[in-house]
Each structure stands twice: as C-alpha cells, then as structure tokens.
Amino acid sequence: MTKILLLGLGRWGANHLRNLNNLPVELFVAEVGDKQLEPARKLGLPAERLTTNYKDFIGKVDGVVVVTPAQNAFPAVQRISRSGQGCVSSKNR
C-alpha cells in the first residue's frame, strides 16, 4: 500500500486529511503541535503514524503532501526534495 505523509492540518490540511483518509493509502500525519494532531486522532489514525516532526517519516513514506503556510512550505519542500522524497505542495516561490 502506498504510504503518504500529510504535513499540516490547518484549514486546507483538514480537507486533505479527510480526502486522503478515504483513499486506499497508508496515511501518516505531521503537525507542529500535539494538539493540532487531534483531527487525525478523531479519524482513528494510530499514534505511530502521527508526529510533531515530519522528519520522523521522511524515507519511510512514498510521498509527502505539504499543506502549510507559505512561509513554512518552501523550506519544508526544499528539505523533503533534497532527501529524494517525492513531494507535492500547492505553494510556489
């Protein structure tokens, strides 16, 4: 099964969470604070697939969806891409 990391659970991230959770993927979620991971917990994602440091899952997933504020998206996409990990973001710079 394809493993996808969703980075960010803000307004748009919550929509991505809902949609990705309905696809046949193994979903991992990263958010800056433990409290912000609550929507993923409510959907039943196991604790071992949740983190406050997205780097925990780089190299363990097949791809990353970055849904963070613009000021955070670019540095995250750079780090993820440099690691050789597939990455998608709606932000550009």
Sine and cosine of phi, psi and omega as CSV:
sin_phi,cos_phi,sin_psi,cos_psi,sin_omega,cos_omega
0.00,0.00,0.63,-0.78,0.01,-1.00
-0.93,0.37,0.71,-0.71,-0.01,-1.00
-0.96,-0.29,0.84,-0.54,-0.05,-1.00
-0.86,-0.52,0.71,-0.70,0.10,-1.00
-0.97,-0.23,0.82,-0.57,0.11,-0.99
-0.99,-0.16,0.87,-0.49,-0.02,-1.00
-0.96,-0.27,0.97,-0.23,0.02,-1.00
0.92,-0.39,0.78,-0.63,0.01,-1.00
-0.81,-0.59,0.57,0.82,0.07,-1.00
-0.96,0.28,-0.44,-0.90,-0.06,-1.00
-0.82,0.58,-0.80,0.60,0.01,-1.00
-0.97,0.24,-0.56,0.83,0.02,-1.00
-0.86,0.52,-0.59,0.81,0.03,-1.00
-0.89,0.45,-0.60,0.80,0.06,-1.00
-0.92,0.40,-0.69,0.72,0.04,-1.00
-0.89,0.46,-0.64,0.77,0.03,-1.00
-0.85,0.53,-0.77,0.64,-0.01,-1.00
-0.87,0.50,-0.72,0.69,-0.04,-1.00
-0.93,0.36,-0.71,0.71,0.01,-1.00
-0.90,0.43,-0.56,0.83,0.00,-1.00
-0.91,0.41,-0.37,0.93,0.02,-1.00
-1.00,-0.03,0.00,1.00,0.03,-1.00
-0.99,-0.16,0.35,-0.94,0.03,-1.00
-0.98,0.19,0.92,0.39,0.04,-1.00
-0.76,-0.65,0.38,-0.93,0.16,-0.99
-1.00,-0.04,0.93,-0.37,-0.16,-0.99
-0.99,-0.12,0.75,-0.67,0.09,-1.00
-0.89,-0.46,0.52,-0.85,-0.05,-1.00
-0.70,-0.71,0.67,-0.74,0.07,-1.00
-0.80,-0.60,0.67,-0.74,0.05,-1.00
-0.52,-0.85,0.41,-0.91,-0.12,-0.99
-0.92,0.40,-0.48,0.88,-0.02,-1.00
-0.77,-0.63,0.47,-0.88,-0.02,-1.00
-0.88,0.48,-0.62,0.78,0.00,-1.00
-0.87,0.49,-0.60,0.80,-0.02,-1.00
-0.94,0.35,-0.24,0.97,0.02,-1.00
-0.99,0.14,-0.07,1.00,-0.07,-1.00
-0.82,0.57,-0.66,0.75,0.03,-1.00
-0.85,0.53,-0.59,0.81,0.03,-1.00
-0.93,0.36,-0.63,0.78,0.05,-1.00
-0.89,0.46,-0.66,0.75,-0.01,-1.00
-0.89,0.46,-0.48,0.88,0.06,-1.00
-0.99,0.16,-0.09,1.00,0.05,-1.00
1.00,-0.05,0.22,0.98,0.05,-1.00
-0.92,0.39,0.71,-0.71,-0.02,-1.00
-0.93,0.36,0.52,-0.85,-0.05,-1.00
-0.82,0.57,-0.54,0.84,-0.03,-1.00
-0.94,0.33,-0.14,0.99,0.07,-1.00
-0.95,-0.33,0.27,0.96,0.03,-1.00
-0.85,-0.53,0.61,-0.79,0.00,-1.00
-0.44,-0.90,0.35,-0.94,0.14,-0.99
-0.98,-0.21,0.11,0.99,0.05,-1.00
-0.68,-0.74,0.98,-0.21,-0.08,-1.00
-0.84,0.54,-0.41,0.91,-0.01,-1.00
-0.89,0.45,-0.34,0.94,0.05,-1.00
-0.86,0.51,-0.50,0.87,-0.11,-0.99
-0.95,-0.30,-0.12,0.99,0.03,-1.00
-0.89,0.46,0.74,-0.67,-0.05,-1.00
1.00,0.02,-0.19,0.98,0.03,-1.00
-0.96,-0.29,-0.14,0.99,0.00,-1.00
-0.87,-0.50,0.24,-0.97,-0.01,-1.00
-1.00,0.05,-0.40,0.92,-0.01,-1.00
-0.26,-0.96,0.29,-0.96,-0.04,-1.00
-0.78,-0.63,0.70,-0.71,0.12,-0.99
-0.94,-0.33,0.90,-0.43,-0.04,-1.00
-0.99,-0.14,0.89,-0.46,0.00,-1.00
-0.76,-0.65,0.95,0.30,-0.04,-1.00
-0.80,-0.60,0.23,-0.97,0.09,-1.00
-0.84,0.54,0.47,-0.88,-0.10,-1.00
-0.80,0.60,-0.66,0.75,-0.05,-1.00
-0.91,0.41,-0.36,0.93,0.03,-1.00
-0.99,-0.16,-0.41,0.91,-0.11,-0.99
-0.90,0.43,-0.75,0.66,-0.07,-1.00
-0.86,0.50,-0.76,0.64,0.03,-1.00
-0.87,0.48,-0.61,0.79,0.00,-1.00
-0.92,0.40,-0.71,0.70,0.01,-1.00
-0.88,0.47,-0.66,0.76,0.04,-1.00
-0.86,0.51,-0.77,0.64,-0.02,-1.00
-0.88,0.48,-0.71,0.71,-0.03,-1.00
-0.90,0.43,-0.72,0.69,-0.01,-1.00
-0.89,0.45,-0.66,0.75,0.02,-1.00
-0.90,0.44,-0.41,0.91,0.03,-1.00
-0.98,0.19,-0.13,0.99,-0.01,-1.00
1.00,-0.01,0.07,1.00,-0.04,-1.00
-0.99,0.14,0.65,-0.76,0.09,-1.00
-0.92,0.38,0.62,-0.78,-0.12,-0.99
-0.52,-0.86,0.64,-0.77,0.07,-1.00
-0.78,-0.63,0.69,-0.73,0.05,-1.00
-0.58,-0.82,0.57,-0.82,0.04,-1.00
-1.00,0.09,-0.14,0.99,-0.01,-1.00
-1.00,-0.01,0.48,-0.88,0.13,-0.99
-0.67,-0.74,0.30,-0.96,-0.03,-1.00
-0.60,-0.80,0.00,0.00,0.00,0.00
